[in-house]
Amino acid sequence: MPNTDCADGLILAERVRKAIEQTTFSYQGKEFNMTISGGLASYPHHTTDPEDLIIIADSAVYLAKGAGKNSIMPYKKEKRRYLRTELHQPLVIEDLTTFS
């Protein structure tokens, strides 16, 4: 989508995702619904290389699937899903088999 920034691209992608989610499809006499996951990458914001753009968008798709599917995710360089922190107290591990 030429001349479309990330925010507008995300709005359009969400509209497409919602339309597919709300559509009932039929095949060989059976009706079904489906959902999609998508990844969003922007030229030249994320990269100026066309091949890298596909790779970046693909990694954003995996972020969407990892977030629970049926979503559109913009590419993010940060891939951690948790916060690393130092423990100030020792961990206490108890044997759970003793509890009944």
N, C-alpha and C positions, 0 to 999 in steps of 0.2 A: 504494500500500500504506500506508494510514493507520497512524500510530504505529510506523513502521519507520524506524530510523536508517540512515545510509549504509552502515555495516558489515554490518548484517543484510540490507539491500537488495542489496548486492554478493554476499553469500553465496547468496541466492536466485537472483539473475541468473546466477551461475556454474553453479548446479545446472541451470537451464534450458538454458544454453549447452551444457553437457556432455551432457545428455540428447538434445538435437538432434544433436549431433556423433556420438553413438553409435547413432542410429536410422537404419535403412535404410528408405528410402521407395520406393514403387513407383508408376509411372504408365505407363499404356498398355503394360504388360508389361515395362517396363524398371525396374531397380532403381538407385537412386542414393543418395548421402549428401550432406548439406549442412552448412554451418556458418553461424553468425550472429555479427554484431558488435553490441554494444549500448553505450549510454551511460547513465550514472546521474546523476541530479540529485535533490536533496532539498529538500523544503519543510519548514520555513522556513530551513533551513541555507544554501542557495545563493540563494534569493530568496523573496519572498512574493507575487510577481506570477505568476499562472498562465501567461500568455503567455510571460514570460521563462523560466519553468521549462522549457517545451518547447524554446525556443531554446538554453538551456544544455545540456539533455540531448542535443539534436542536435549541438552542438559536441563533446560527449563521445563521440558515435558516431564522428565524424571522427577523434578521437584514437585510438579503438580500431582503426579501419581503417588509420590511419597507422602503428600499432604492429605491423601484419602481419596484420590481420583475425583472425577467430575469437577475439575477446576481448571482455571487458566492461571499460569504463573509467569510473571516476568522473570527474566534472567537475573540472578544475583550472584556476585562473585563469592560471597560468604556462603559456605555450604554447611557450616555447623548448625545443628539443631538443639544444642544444649550450651550451657554456660559452664566453663571450666573454672573451678574455684578450689582453693586450698582448704583442706579439712583442719580445723583447729582442735578437734577432739577425736580420739581414736574410735574407729568403728567397732561396735560390739555385735558379734555374730552369735546368735543363739541357735541351738538345735531345735528346729520346729517339730521334730518327731516326738518330743517329750510332751507336747500339748495335745490333749484329746478333747 
